[in-house]
Amino acid sequence: MKTLPKHAAVLCRVSTEDQADGTSLDTQAEICVEEARKRGYQVTK
C-alpha cells in the first residue's frame, strides 16, 4: 500500500504594524516551514 505524503499549511500573524513592516513574518514562515519538514510534512503553498 502506498503511503500518502503528509501536508501542512503555515499561517503567520503579527500583533502590530511594526511587526508587519519588519522581518517578523518572514522569520516566522522560515521557522515553521523548517519545523514542518523536520517532522516529515510537505508545506502547501
Secondary structure, DSSP 8 states (H G I E B T S, - for coil): -----EEE------SSHHHHHTTHHHHHHHHHHHHHHHTTEEE--
